Amino acid sequence: MVVKAKDGKVDAVKASVEQVLQDKIGSAFYPEEQEVAENAKVEVNGNLVSLFIVNSEVSADAEAKYAELIK
């Protein structure tokens, strides 16, 4: 998930995205799903707040592609 926050709202958006992540961890049904959610990351790049919930097999590729796209 990638959210573009308005100026001055990045912290509020980050808090909301972190809450989404906590809800995802809490609602995970399968152990694998919970593990992936627990290893998820919230990143801030300027006004972009991103949530990466991907398994370890594709996380490096996903992060590299994301970094390329936000340039």
mmCIF file as Biopython writes it, N, C-alpha, C and O atoms, coordinates in Angstrom:
data_model
#
loop_
_atom_site.group_PDB
_atom_site.id
_atom_site.type_symbol
_atom_site.label_atom_id
_atom_site.label_alt_id
_atom_site.label_comp_id
_atom_site.label_asym_id
_atom_site.label_entity_id
_atom_site.label_seq_id
_atom_site.pdbx_PDB_ins_code
_atom_site.Cartn_x
_atom_site.Cartn_y
_atom_site.Cartn_z
_atom_site.occupancy
_atom_site.B_iso_or_equiv
_atom_site.auth_seq_id
_atom_site.auth_asym_id
_atom_site.pdbx_PDB_model_num
ATOM 1   N N  . MET A ? 1  ? 0.851  -1.149  0.000  1.0 0.0 1  A 1 
ATOM 2   C CA . MET A ? 1  ? 0.000  0.000   0.000  1.0 0.0 1  A 1 
ATOM 3   C C  . MET A ? 1  ? 0.904  1.220   0.000  1.0 0.0 1  A 1 
ATOM 4   O O  . MET A ? 1  ? 1.893  1.267   0.731  1.0 0.0 1  A 1 
ATOM 5   N N  . VAL A ? 2  ? 0.566  2.205   -0.818 1.0 0.0 2  A 1 
ATOM 6   C CA . VAL A ? 2  ? 1.299  3.462   -0.857 1.0 0.0 2  A 1 
ATOM 7   C C  . VAL A ? 2  ? 0.275  4.586   -0.757 1.0 0.0 2  A 1 
ATOM 8   O O  . VAL A ? 2  ? -0.691 4.640   -1.519 1.0 0.0 2  A 1 
ATOM 9   N N  . VAL A ? 3  ? 0.510  5.485   0.206  1.0 0.0 3  A 1 
ATOM 10  C CA . VAL A ? 3  ? -0.396 6.608   0.425  1.0 0.0 3  A 1 
ATOM 11  C C  . VAL A ? 3  ? 0.408  7.892   0.281  1.0 0.0 3  A 1 
ATOM 12  O O  . VAL A ? 3  ? 1.482  8.028   0.867  1.0 0.0 3  A 1 
ATOM 13  N N  . LYS A ? 4  ? -0.110 8.829   -0.497 1.0 0.0 4  A 1 
ATOM 14  C CA . LYS A ? 4  ? 0.534  10.138  -0.618 1.0 0.0 4  A 1 
ATOM 15  C C  . LYS A ? 4  ? -0.152 11.080  0.363  1.0 0.0 4  A 1 
ATOM 16  O O  . LYS A ? 4  ? -1.323 11.426  0.207  1.0 0.0 4  A 1 
ATOM 17  N N  . ALA A ? 5  ? 0.610  11.487  1.383  1.0 0.0 5  A 1 
ATOM 18  C CA . ALA A ? 5  ? 0.067  12.354  2.430  1.0 0.0 5  A 1 
ATOM 19  C C  . ALA A ? 5  ? 0.164  13.818  2.010  1.0 0.0 5  A 1 
ATOM 20  O O  . ALA A ? 5  ? 1.073  14.211  1.280  1.0 0.0 5  A 1 
ATOM 21  N N  . LYS A ? 6  ? -0.779 14.605  2.480  1.0 0.0 6  A 1 
ATOM 22  C CA . LYS A ? 6  ? -0.704 16.045  2.269  1.0 0.0 6  A 1 
ATOM 23  C C  . LYS A ? 6  ? 0.423  16.597  3.133  1.0 0.0 6  A 1 
ATOM 24  O O  . LYS A ? 6  ? 0.821  15.978  4.120  1.0 0.0 6  A 1 
ATOM 25  N N  . ASP A ? 7  ? 0.932  17.761  2.756  1.0 0.0 7  A 1 
ATOM 26  C CA . ASP A ? 7  ? 1.990  18.391  3.533  1.0 0.0 7  A 1 
ATOM 27  C C  . ASP A ? 7  ? 1.564  18.543  4.987  1.0 0.0 7  A 1 
ATOM 28  O O  . ASP A ? 7  ? 0.459  19.004  5.272  1.0 0.0 7  A 1 
ATOM 29  N N  . GLY A ? 8  ? 2.438  18.156  5.897  1.0 0.0 8  A 1 
ATOM 30  C CA . GLY A ? 8  ? 2.170  18.258  7.318  1.0 0.0 8  A 1 
ATOM 31  C C  . GLY A ? 8  ? 1.345  17.121  7.902  1.0 0.0 8  A 1 
ATOM 32  O O  . GLY A ? 8  ? 1.082  17.104  9.104  1.0 0.0 8  A 1 
ATOM 33  N N  . LYS A ? 9  ? 0.941  16.189  7.082  1.0 0.0 9  A 1 
ATOM 34  C CA . LYS A ? 9  ? 0.090  15.076  7.538  1.0 0.0 9  A 1 
ATOM 35  C C  . LYS A ? 9  ? 0.796  13.724  7.503  1.0 0.0 9  A 1 
ATOM 36  O O  . LYS A ? 9  ? 0.163  12.692  7.725  1.0 0.0 9  A 1 
ATOM 37  N N  . VAL A ? 10 ? 2.082  13.717  7.230  1.0 0.0 10 A 1 
ATOM 38  C CA . VAL A ? 10 ? 2.808  12.460  7.085  1.0 0.0 10 A 1 
ATOM 39  C C  . VAL A ? 10 ? 2.752  11.638  8.368  1.0 0.0 10 A 1 
ATOM 40  O O  . VAL A ? 10 ? 2.530  10.428  8.316  1.0 0.0 10 A 1 
ATOM 41  N N  . ASP A ? 11 ? 2.949  12.278  9.516  1.0 0.0 11 A 1 
ATOM 42  C CA . ASP A ? 11 ? 2.934  11.528  10.782 1.0 0.0 11 A 1 
ATOM 43  C C  . ASP A ? 11 ? 1.569  10.903  11.050 1.0 0.0 11 A 1 
ATOM 44  O O  . ASP A ? 11 ? 1.490  9.772   11.529 1.0 0.0 11 A 1 
ATOM 45  N N  . ALA A ? 12 ? 0.503  11.621  10.750 1.0 0.0 12 A 1 
ATOM 46  C CA . ALA A ? 12 ? -0.850 11.092  10.962 1.0 0.0 12 A 1 
ATOM 47  C C  . ALA A ? 12 ? -1.121 9.916   10.024 1.0 0.0 12 A 1 
ATOM 48  O O  . ALA A ? 12 ? -1.706 8.913   10.430 1.0 0.0 12 A 1 
ATOM 49  N N  . VAL A ? 13 ? -0.697 10.045  8.786  1.0 0.0 13 A 1 
ATOM 50  C CA . VAL A ? 13 ? -0.893 8.957   7.821  1.0 0.0 13 A 1 
ATOM 51  C C  . VAL A ? 13 ? -0.059 7.749   8.230  1.0 0.0 13 A 1 
ATOM 52  O O  . VAL A ? 13 ? -0.533 6.615   8.155  1.0 0.0 13 A 1 
ATOM 53  N N  . LYS A ? 14 ? 1.178  7.982   8.663  1.0 0.0 14 A 1 
ATOM 54  C CA . LYS A ? 14 ? 2.029  6.881   9.111  1.0 0.0 14 A 1 
ATOM 55  C C  . LYS A ? 14 ? 1.385  6.148   10.282 1.0 0.0 14 A 1 
ATOM 56  O O  . LYS A ? 14 ? 1.402  4.917   10.322 1.0 0.0 14 A 1 
ATOM 57  N N  . ALA A ? 15 ? 0.822  6.882   11.230 1.0 0.0 15 A 1 
ATOM 58  C CA . ALA A ? 15 ? 0.155  6.257   12.371 1.0 0.0 15 A 1 
ATOM 59  C C  . ALA A ? 15 ? -1.030 5.403   11.904 1.0 0.0 15 A 1 
ATOM 60  O O  . ALA A ? 15 ? -1.258 4.313   12.430 1.0 0.0 15 A 1 
ATOM 61  N N  . SER A ? 16 ? -1.775 5.895   10.924 1.0 0.0 16 A 1 
ATOM 62  C CA . SER A ? 16 ? -2.915 5.136   10.396 1.0 0.0 16 A 1 
ATOM 63  C C  . SER A ? 16 ? -2.456 3.862   9.695  1.0 0.0 16 A 1 
ATOM 64  O O  . SER A ? 16 ? -3.062 2.802   9.854  1.0 0.0 16 A 1 
ATOM 65  N N  . VAL A ? 17 ? -1.393 3.972   8.929  1.0 0.0 17 A 1 
ATOM 66  C CA . VAL A ? 17 ? -0.868 2.803   8.217  1.0 0.0 17 A 1 
ATOM 67  C C  . VAL A ? 17 ? -0.321 1.785   9.221  1.0 0.0 17 A 1 
ATOM 68  O O  . VAL A ? 17 ? -0.504 0.580   9.043  1.0 0.0 17 A 1 
ATOM 69  N N  . GLU A ? 18 ? 0.339  2.256   10.259 1.0 0.0 18 A 1 
ATOM 70  C CA . GLU A ? 18 ? 0.832  1.345   11.295 1.0 0.0 18 A 1 
ATOM 71  C C  . GLU A ? 18 ? -0.323 0.642   11.999 1.0 0.0 18 A 1 
ATOM 72  O O  . GLU A ? 18 ? -0.193 -0.516  12.396 1.0 0.0 18 A 1 
ATOM 73  N N  . GLN A ? 19 ? -1.446 1.329   12.157 1.0 0.0 19 A 1 
ATOM 74  C CA . GLN A ? 19 ? -2.619 0.701   12.761 1.0 0.0 19 A 1 
ATOM 75  C C  . GLN A ? 19 ? -3.185 -0.375  11.834 1.0 0.0 19 A 1 
ATOM 76  O O  . GLN A ? 19 ? -3.608 -1.434  12.298 1.0 0.0 19 A 1 
ATOM 77  N N  . VAL A ? 20 ? -3.193 -0.110  10.539 1.0 0.0 20 A 1 
ATOM 78  C CA . VAL A ? 20 ? -3.620 -1.122  9.571  1.0 0.0 20 A 1 
ATOM 79  C C  . VAL A ? 20 ? -2.753 -2.366  9.706  1.0 0.0 20 A 1 
ATOM 80  O O  . VAL A ? 20 ? -3.258 -3.488  9.681  1.0 0.0 20 A 1 
ATOM 81  N N  . LEU A ? 21 ? -1.455 -2.164  9.849  1.0 0.0 21 A 1 
ATOM 82  C CA . LEU A ? 21 ? -0.542 -3.290  10.009 1.0 0.0 21 A 1 
ATOM 83  C C  . LEU A ? 21 ? -0.835 -4.065  11.291 1.0 0.0 21 A 1 
ATOM 84  O O  . LEU A ? 21 ? -0.859 -5.295  11.273 1.0 0.0 21 A 1 
ATOM 85  N N  . GLN A ? 22 ? -1.053 -3.374  12.388 1.0 0.0 22 A 1 
ATOM 86  C CA . GLN A ? 22 ? -1.368 -4.050  13.647 1.0 0.0 22 A 1 
ATOM 87  C C  . GLN A ? 22 ? -2.670 -4.838  13.535 1.0 0.0 22 A 1 
ATOM 88  O O  . GLN A ? 22 ? -2.781 -5.942  14.068 1.0 0.0 22 A 1 
ATOM 89  N N  . ASP A ? 23 ? -3.653 -4.269  12.842 1.0 0.0 23 A 1 
ATOM 90  C CA . ASP A ? 23 ? -4.916 -4.976  12.628 1.0 0.0 23 A 1 
ATOM 91  C C  . ASP A ? 23 ? -4.692 -6.238  11.790 1.0 0.0 23 A 1 
ATOM 92  O O  . ASP A ? 23 ? -5.292 -7.280  12.053 1.0 0.0 23 A 1 
ATOM 93  N N  . LYS A ? 24 ? -3.835 -6.136  10.792 1.0 0.0 24 A 1 
ATOM 94  C CA . LYS A ? 24 ? -3.524 -7.284  9.932  1.0 0.0 24 A 1 
ATOM 95  C C  . LYS A ? 24 ? -2.847 -8.388  10.741 1.0 0.0 24 A 1 
ATOM 96  O O  . LYS A ? 24 ? -3.163 -9.567  10.584 1.0 0.0 24 A 1 
ATOM 97  N N  . ILE A ? 25 ? -1.915 -7.994  11.606 1.0 0.0 25 A 1 
ATOM 98  C CA . ILE A ? 25 ? -1.236 -8.987  12.456 1.0 0.0 25 A 1 
ATOM 99  C C  . ILE A ? 25 ? -2.249 -9.665  13.376 1.0 0.0 25 A 1 
ATOM 100 O O  . ILE A ? 25 ? -2.223 -10.883 13.550 1.0 0.0 25 A 1 
ATOM 101 N N  . GLY A ? 26 ? -3.131 -8.876  13.955 1.0 0.0 26 A 1 
ATOM 102 C CA . GLY A ? 26 ? -4.119 -9.410  14.882 1.0 0.0 26 A 1 
ATOM 103 C C  . GLY A ? 26 ? -5.161 -10.299 14.235 1.0 0.0 26 A 1 
ATOM 104 O O  . GLY A ? 26 ? -5.730 -11.174 14.888 1.0 0.0 26 A 1 
ATOM 105 N N  . SER A ? 27 ? -5.414 -10.078 12.950 1.0 0.0 27 A 1 
ATOM 106 C CA . SER A ? 27 ? -6.456 -10.862 12.279 1.0 0.0 27 A 1 
ATOM 107 C C  . SER A ? 27 ? -5.885 -12.007 11.446 1.0 0.0 27 A 1 
ATOM 108 O O  . SER A ? 27 ? -6.631 -12.698 10.753 1.0 0.0 27 A 1 
ATOM 109 N N  . ALA A ? 28 ? -4.579 -12.212 11.507 1.0 0.0 28 A 1 
ATOM 110 C CA . ALA A ? 28 ? -3.957 -13.287 10.733 1.0 0.0 28 A 1 
ATOM 111 C C  . ALA A ? 28 ? -4.500 -14.637 11.198 1.0 0.0 28 A 1 
ATOM 112 O O  . ALA A ? 28 ? -4.531 -14.928 12.394 1.0 0.0 28 A 1 
ATOM 113 N N  . PHE A ? 29 ? -4.921 -15.445 10.248 1.0 0.0 29 A 1 
ATOM 114 C CA . PHE A ? 29 ? -5.518 -16.743 10.566 1.0 0.0 29 A 1 
ATOM 115 C C  . PHE A ? 29 ? -4.475 -17.850 10.547 1.0 0.0 29 A 1 
ATOM 116 O O  . PHE A ? 29 ? -4.438 -18.694 11.442 1.0 0.0 29 A 1 
ATOM 117 N N  . TYR A ? 30 ? -3.642 -17.842 9.540  1.0 0.0 30 A 1 
ATOM 118 C CA . TYR A ? 30 ? -2.625 -18.881 9.397  1.0 0.0 30 A 1 
ATOM 119 C C  . TYR A ? 30 ? -1.296 -18.387 9.970  1.0 0.0 30 A 1 
ATOM 120 O O  . TYR A ? 30 ? -1.012 -17.191 9.902  1.0 0.0 30 A 1 
ATOM 121 N N  . PRO A ? 31 ? -0.477 -19.278 10.532 1.0 0.0 31 A 1 
ATOM 122 C CA . PRO A ? 31 ? 0.821  -18.869 11.087 1.0 0.0 31 A 1 
ATOM 123 C C  . PRO A ? 31 ? 1.710  -18.161 10.056 1.0 0.0 31 A 1 
ATOM 124 O O  . PRO A ? 31 ? 2.400  -17.199 10.392 1.0 0.0 31 A 1 
ATOM 125 N N  . GLU A ? 32 ? 1.697  -18.631 8.814  1.0 0.0 32 A 1 
ATOM 126 C CA . GLU A ? 32 ? 2.508  -18.001 7.771  1.0 0.0 32 A 1 
ATOM 127 C C  . GLU A ? 32 ? 2.053  -16.567 7.520  1.0 0.0 32 A 1 
ATOM 128 O O  . GLU A ? 32 ? 2.869  -15.667 7.320  1.0 0.0 32 A 1 
ATOM 129 N N  . GLU A ? 33 ? 0.744  -16.374 7.535  1.0 0.0 33 A 1 
ATOM 130 C CA . GLU A ? 33 ? 0.184  -15.040 7.313  1.0 0.0 33 A 1 
ATOM 131 C C  . GLU A ? 33 ? 0.608  -14.094 8.434  1.0 0.0 33 A 1 
ATOM 132 O O  . GLU A ? 33 ? 0.942  -12.937 8.178  1.0 0.0 33 A 1 
ATOM 133 N N  . GLN A ? 34 ? 0.597  -14.573 9.654  1.0 0.0 34 A 1 
ATOM 134 C CA . GLN A ? 34 ? 1.010  -13.755 10.786 1.0 0.0 34 A 1 
ATOM 135 C C  . GLN A ? 34 ? 2.498  -13.430 10.699 1.0 0.0 34 A 1 
ATOM 136 O O  . GLN A ? 34 ? 2.904  -12.298 10.963 1.0 0.0 34 A 1 
ATOM 137 N N  . GLU A ? 35 ? 3.310  -14.417 10.330 1.0 0.0 35 A 1 
ATOM 138 C CA . GLU A ? 35 ? 4.752  -14.194 10.214 1.0 0.0 35 A 1 
ATOM 139 C C  . GLU A ? 35 ? 5.064  -13.131 9.156  1.0 0.0 35 A 1 
ATOM 140 O O  . GLU A ? 35 ? 5.896  -12.252 9.382  1.0 0.0 35 A 1 
ATOM 141 N N  . VAL A ? 36 ? 4.403  -13.213 8.017  1.0 0.0 36 A 1 
ATOM 142 C CA . VAL A ? 36 ? 4.618  -12.227 6.953  1.0 0.0 36 A 1 
ATOM 143 C C  . VAL A ? 36 ? 4.213  -10.842 7.444  1.0 0.0 36 A 1 
ATOM 144 O O  . VAL A ? 36 ? 4.934  -9.872  7.206  1.0 0.0 36 A 1 
ATOM 145 N N  . ALA A ? 37 ? 3.078  -10.732 8.122  1.0 0.0 37 A 1 
ATOM 146 C CA . ALA A ? 37 ? 2.616  -9.437  8.630  1.0 0.0 37 A 1 
ATOM 147 C C  . ALA A ? 37 ? 3.568  -8.890  9.686  1.0 0.0 37 A 1 
ATOM 148 O O  . ALA A ? 37 ? 3.829  -7.687  9.720  1.0 0.0 37 A 1 
ATOM 149 N N  . GLU A ? 38 ? 4.084  -9.752  10.542 1.0 0.0 38 A 1 
ATOM 150 C CA . GLU A ? 38 ? 5.014  -9.290  11.579 1.0 0.0 38 A 1 
ATOM 151 C C  . GLU A ? 38 ? 6.330  -8.794  10.989 1.0 0.0 38 A 1 
ATOM 152 O O  . GLU A ? 38 ? 7.009  -7.971  11.603 1.0 0.0 38 A 1 
ATOM 153 N N  . ASN A ? 39 ? 6.696  -9.281  9.814  1.0 0.0 39 A 1 
ATOM 154 C CA . ASN A ? 39 ? 7.923  -8.844  9.153  1.0 0.0 39 A 1 
ATOM 155 C C  . ASN A ? 39 ? 7.691  -7.685  8.187  1.0 0.0 39 A 1 
ATOM 156 O O  . ASN A ? 39 ? 8.620  -7.250  7.508  1.0 0.0 39 A 1 
ATOM 157 N N  . ALA A ? 40 ? 6.478  -7.192  8.123  1.0 0.0 40 A 1 
ATOM 158 C CA . ALA A ? 40 ? 6.144  -6.087  7.224  1.0 0.0 40 A 1 
ATOM 159 C C  . ALA A ? 40 ? 6.825  -4.799  7.684  1.0 0.0 40 A 1 
ATOM 160 O O  . ALA A ? 40 ? 7.223  -4.659  8.841  1.0 0.0 40 A 1 
ATOM 161 N N  . LYS A ? 41 ? 6.945  -3.870  6.747  1.0 0.0 41 A 1 
ATOM 162 C CA . LYS A ? 41 ? 7.598  -2.605  7.048  1.0 0.0 41 A 1 
ATOM 163 C C  . LYS A ? 41 ? 6.744  -1.428  6.606  1.0 0.0 41 A 1 
ATOM 164 O O  . LYS A ? 41 ? 6.078  -1.474  5.571  1.0 0.0 41 A 1 
ATOM 165 N N  . VAL A ? 42 ? 6.776  -0.371  7.413  1.0 0.0 42 A 1 
ATOM 166 C CA . VAL A ? 42 ? 6.184  0.908   7.041  1.0 0.0 42 A 1 
ATOM 167 C C  . VAL A ? 42 ? 7.357  1.831   6.749  1.0 0.0 42 A 1 
ATOM 168 O O  . VAL A ? 42 ? 8.244  2.005   7.584  1.0 0.0 42 A 1 
ATOM 169 N N  . GLU A ? 43 ? 7.358  2.423   5.554  1.0 0.0 43 A 1 
ATOM 170 C CA . GLU A ? 43 ? 8.427  3.325   5.156  1.0 0.0 43 A 1 
ATOM 171 C C  . GLU A ? 43 ? 7.858  4.683   4.793  1.0 0.0 43 A 1 
ATOM 172 O O  . GLU A ? 43 ? 6.738  4.793   4.296  1.0 0.0 43 A 1 
ATOM 173 N N  . VAL A ? 44 ? 8.651  5.718   5.051  1.0 0.0 44 A 1 
ATOM 174 C CA . VAL A ? 44 ? 8.282  7.079   4.685  1.0 0.0 44 A 1 
ATOM 175 C C  . VAL A ? 44 ? 9.353  7.615   3.748  1.0 0.0 44 A 1 
ATOM 176 O O  . VAL A ? 44 ? 10.541 7.593   4.070  1.0 0.0 44 A 1 
ATOM 177 N N  . ASN A ? 45 ? 8.925  8.094   2.589  1.0 0.0 45 A 1 
ATOM 178 C CA . ASN A ? 45 ? 9.809  8.711   1.610  1.0 0.0 45 A 1 
ATOM 179 C C  . ASN A ? 45 ? 9.143  10.015  1.176  1.0 0.0 45 A 1 
ATOM 180 O O  . ASN A ? 45 ? 8.264  10.017  0.315  1.0 0.0 45 A 1 
ATOM 181 N N  . GLY A ? 46 ? 9.571  11.117  1.779  1.0 0.0 46 A 1 
ATOM 182 C CA . GLY A ? 46 ? 8.920  12.393  1.483  1.0 0.0 46 A 1 
ATOM 183 C C  . GLY A ? 46 ? 7.492  12.350  1.982  1.0 0.0 46 A 1 
ATOM 184 O O  . GLY A ? 46 ? 7.257  12.130  3.170  1.0 0.0 46 A 1 
ATOM 185 N N  . ASN A ? 47 ? 6.537  12.558  1.092  1.0 0.0 47 A 1 
ATOM 186 C CA . ASN A ? 47 ? 5.123  12.508  1.463  1.0 0.0 47 A 1 
ATOM 187 C C  . ASN A ? 47 ? 4.490  11.134  1.204  1.0 0.0 47 A 1 
ATOM 188 O O  . ASN A ? 47 ? 3.285  10.961  1.388  1.0 0.0 47 A 1 
ATOM 189 N N  . LEU A ? 48 ? 5.292  10.174  0.784  1.0 0.0 48 A 1 
ATOM 190 C CA . LEU A ? 48 ? 4.773  8.829   0.537  1.0 0.0 48 A 1 
ATOM 191 C C  . LEU A ? 48 ? 4.968  7.950   1.767  1.0 0.0 48 A 1 
ATOM 192 O O  . LEU A ? 48 ? 6.072  7.833   2.298  1.0 0.0 48 A 1 
ATOM 193 N N  . VAL A ? 49 ? 3.878  7.338   2.207  1.0 0.0 49 A 1 
ATOM 194 C CA . VAL A ? 49 ? 3.920  6.390   3.318  1.0 0.0 49 A 1 
ATOM 195 C C  . VAL A ? 49 ? 3.541  5.038   2.730  1.0 0.0 49 A 1 
ATOM 196 O O  . VAL A ? 49 ? 2.470  4.884   2.142  1.0 0.0 49 A 1 
ATOM 197 N N  . SER A ? 50 ? 4.424  4.065   2.892  1.0 0.0 50 A 1 
ATOM 198 C CA . SER A ? 50 ? 4.241  2.767   2.243  1.0 0.0 50 A 1 
ATOM 199 C C  . SER A ? 50 ? 4.213  1.648   3.257  1.0 0.0 50 A 1 
ATOM 200 O O  . SER A ? 50 ? 4.915  1.679   4.268  1.0 0.0 50 A 1 
ATOM 201 N N  . LEU A ? 51 ? 3.391  0.663   2.969  1.0 0.0 51 A 1 
ATOM 202 C CA . LEU A ? 51 ? 3.308  -0.543  3.784  1.0 0.0 51 A 1 
ATOM 203 C C  . LEU A ? 51 ? 3.604  -1.724  2.882  1.0 0.0 51 A 1 
ATOM 204 O O  . LEU A ? 51 ? 2.905  -1.957  1.895  1.0 0.0 51 A 1 
ATOM 205 N N  . PHE A ? 52 ? 4.654  -2.474  3.230  1.0 0.0 52 A 1 
ATOM 206 C CA . PHE A ? 52 ? 5.049  -3.652  2.470  1.0 0.0 52 A 1 
ATOM 207 C C  . PHE A ? 52 ? 4.713  -4.895  3.274  1.0 0.0 52 A 1 
ATOM 208 O O  . PHE A ? 52 ? 5.315  -5.148  4.318  1.0 0.0 52 A 1 
ATOM 209 N N  . ILE A ? 53 ? 3.756  -5.668  2.791  1.0 0.0 53 A 1 
ATOM 210 C CA . ILE A ? 53 ? 3.438  -6.959  3.382  1.0 0.0 53 A 1 
ATOM 211 C C  . ILE A ? 53 ? 3.690  -7.993  2.293  1.0 0.0 53 A 1 
ATOM 212 O O  . ILE A ? 53 ? 2.805  -8.327  1.505  1.0 0.0 53 A 1 
ATOM 213 N N  . VAL A ? 54 ? 4.923  -8.489  2.274  1.0 0.0 54 A 1 
ATOM 214 C CA . VAL A ? 54 ? 5.323  -9.464  1.262  1.0 0.0 54 A 1 
ATOM 215 C C  . VAL A ? 54 ? 6.161  -10.540 1.932  1.0 0.0 54 A 1 
ATOM 216 O O  . VAL A ? 54 ? 6.806  -10.291 2.950  1.0 0.0 54 A 1 
ATOM 217 N N  . ASN A ? 55 ? 6.149  -11.731 1.359  1.0 0.0 55 A 1 
ATOM 218 C CA . ASN A ? 55 ? 6.960  -12.795 1.951  1.0 0.0 55 A 1 
ATOM 219 C C  . ASN A ? 55 ? 8.431  -12.580 1.612  1.0 0.0 55 A 1 
ATOM 220 O O  . ASN A ? 55 ? 8.769  -11.807 0.716  1.0 0.0 55 A 1 
ATOM 221 N N  . SER A ? 56 ? 9.287  -13.268 2.331  1.0 0.0 56 A 1 
ATOM 222 C CA . SER A ? 56 ? 10.728 -13.056 2.207  1.0 0.0 56 A 1 
ATOM 223 C C  . SER A ? 56 ? 11.262 -13.401 0.822  1.0 0.0 56 A 1 
ATOM 224 O O  . SER A ? 56 ? 12.316 -12.905 0.425  1.0 0.0 56 A 1 
ATOM 225 N N  . GLU A ? 57 ? 10.553 -14.238 0.090  1.0 0.0 57 A 1 
ATOM 226 C CA . GLU A ? 57 ? 11.010 -14.641 -1.239 1.0 0.0 57 A 1 
ATOM 227 C C  . GLU A ? 57 ? 10.986 -13.493 -2.245 1.0 0.0 57 A 1 
ATOM 228 O O  . GLU A ? 57 ? 11.775 -13.486 -3.190 1.0 0.0 57 A 1 
ATOM 229 N N  . VAL A ? 58 ? 10.101 -12.533 -2.055 1.0 0.0 58 A 1 
ATOM 230 C CA . VAL A ? 58 ? 9.970  -11.439 -3.024 1.0 0.0 58 A 1 
ATOM 231 C C  . VAL A ? 58 ? 10.247 -10.067 -2.423 1.0 0.0 58 A 1 
ATOM 232 O O  . VAL A ? 58 ? 10.174 -9.063  -3.131 1.0 0.0 58 A 1 
ATOM 233 N N  . SER A ? 59 ? 10.563 -10.005 -1.136 1.0 0.0 59 A 1 
ATOM 234 C CA . SER A ? 59 ? 10.708 -8.703  -0.489 1.0 0.0 59 A 1 
ATOM 235 C C  . SER A ? 59 ? 11.813 -7.853  -1.107 1.0 0.0 59 A 1 
ATOM 236 O O  . SER A ? 59 ? 11.617 -6.655  -1.312 1.0 0.0 59 A 1 
ATOM 237 N N  . ALA A ? 60 ? 12.960 -8.436  -1.405 1.0 0.0 60 A 1 
ATOM 238 C CA . ALA A ? 60 ? 14.058 -7.663  -1.995 1.0 0.0 60 A 1 
ATOM 239 C C  . ALA A ? 60 ? 13.663 -7.112  -3.359 1.0 0.0 60 A 1 
ATOM 240 O O  . ALA A ? 60 ? 13.941 -5.952  -3.663 1.0 0.0 60 A 1 
ATOM 241 N N  . ASP A ? 61 ? 13.019 -7.929  -4.178 1.0 0.0 61 A 1 
ATOM 242 C CA . ASP A ? 61 ? 12.580 -7.469  -5.498 1.0 0.0 61 A 1 
ATOM 243 C C  . ASP A ? 61 ? 11.527 -6.371  -5.383 1.0 0.0 61 A 1 
ATOM 244 O O  . ASP A ? 61 ? 11.569 -5.385  -6.118 1.0 0.0 61 A 1 
ATOM 245 N N  . ALA A ? 62 ? 10.587 -6.543  -4.461 1.0 0.0 62 A 1 
ATOM 246 C CA . ALA A ? 62 ? 9.529  -5.550  -4.278 1.0 0.0 62 A 1 
ATOM 247 C C  . ALA A ? 62 ? 10.103 -4.215  -3.815 1.0 0.0 62 A 1 
ATOM 248 O O  . ALA A ? 62 ? 9.703  -3.161  -4.310 1.0 0.0 62 A 1 
ATOM 249 N N  . GLU A ? 63 ? 11.030 -4.256  -2.876 1.0 0.0 63 A 1 
ATOM 250 C CA . GLU A ? 63 ? 11.637 -3.024  -2.383 1.0 0.0 63 A 1 
ATOM 251 C C  . GLU A ? 63 ? 12.470 -2.343  -3.460 1.0 0.0 63 A 1 
ATOM 252 O O  . GLU A ? 63 ? 12.459 -1.116  -3.559 1.0 0.0 63 A 1 
ATOM 253 N N  . ALA A ? 64 ? 13.184 -3.108  -4.260 1.0 0.0 64 A 1 
ATOM 254 C CA . ALA A ? 64 ? 13.978 -2.533  -5.343 1.0 0.0 64 A 1 
ATOM 255 C C  . ALA A ? 64 ? 13.078 -1.883  -6.388 1.0 0.0 64 A 1 
ATOM 256 O O  . ALA A ? 64 ? 13.370 -0.788  -6.868 1.0 0.0 64 A 1 
ATOM 257 N N  . LYS A ? 65 ? 12.003 -2.543  -6.734 1.0 0.0 65 A 1 
ATOM 258 C CA . LYS A ? 65 ? 11.062 -1.987  -7.722 1.0 0.0 65 A 1 
ATOM 259 C C  . LYS A ? 65 ? 10.413 -0.716  -7.189 1.0 0.0 65 A 1 
ATOM 260 O O  . LYS A ? 65 ? 10.257 0.260   -7.924 1.0 0.0 65 A 1 
ATOM 261 N N  . TYR A ? 66 ? 10.035 -0.726  -5.917 1.0 0.0 66 A 1 
ATOM 262 C CA . TYR A ? 66 ? 9.446  0.457   -5.292 1.0 0.0 66 A 1 
ATOM 263 C C  . TYR A ? 66 ? 10.429 1.627   -5.325 1.0 0.0 66 A 1 
ATOM 264 O O  . TYR A ? 66 ? 10.051 2.741   -5.687 1.0 0.0 66 A 1 
ATOM 265 N N  . ALA A ? 67 ? 11.679 1.386   -4.951 1.0 0.0 67 A 1 
ATOM 266 C CA . ALA A ? 67 ? 12.702 2.447   -4.952 1.0 0.0 67 A 1 
ATOM 267 C C  . ALA A ? 67 ? 12.880 3.011   -6.362 1.0 0.0 67 A 1 
ATOM 268 O O  . ALA A ? 67 ? 13.072 4.214   -6.536 1.0 0.0 67 A 1 
ATOM 269 N N  . GLU A ? 68 ? 12.816 2.150   -7.347 1.0 0.0 68 A 1 
ATOM 270 C CA . GLU A ? 68 ? 12.936 2.593   -8.738 1.0 0.0 68 A 1 
ATOM 271 C C  . GLU A ? 68 ? 11.747 3.451   -9.149 1.0 0.0 68 A 1 
ATOM 272 O O  . GLU A ? 68 ? 11.915 4.447   -9.852 1.0 0.0 68 A 1 
ATOM 273 N N  . LEU A ? 69 ? 10.561 3.077   -8.722 1.0 0.0 69 A 1 
ATOM 274 C CA . LEU A ? 69 ? 9.343  3.786   -9.131 1.0 0.0 69 A 1 
ATOM 275 C C  . LEU A ? 69 ? 9.173  5.149   -8.474 1.0 0.0 69 A 1 
ATOM 276 O O  . LEU A ? 69 ? 8.544  6.033   -9.056 1.0 0.0 69 A 1 
ATOM 277 N N  . ILE A ? 70 ? 9.718  5.342   -7.276 1.0 0.0 70 A 1 
ATOM 278 C CA . ILE A ? 70 ? 9.504  6.627   -6.591 1.0 0.0 70 A 1 
ATOM 279 C C  . ILE A ? 70 ? 10.577 7.659   -6.906 1.0 0.0 70 A 1 
ATOM 280 O O  . ILE A ? 70 ? 10.513 8.780   -6.401 1.0 0.0 70 A 1 
ATOM 281 N N  . LYS A ? 71 ? 11.550 7.313   -7.718 1.0 0.0 71 A 1 
ATOM 282 C CA . LYS A ? 71 ? 12.606 8.273   -8.087 1.0 0.0 71 A 1 
ATOM 283 C C  . LYS A ? 71 ? 12.037 9.477   -8.772 1.0 0.0 71 A 1 
ATOM 284 O O  . LYS A ? 71 ? 12.781 10.382  -9.150 1.0 0.0 71 A 1 
#
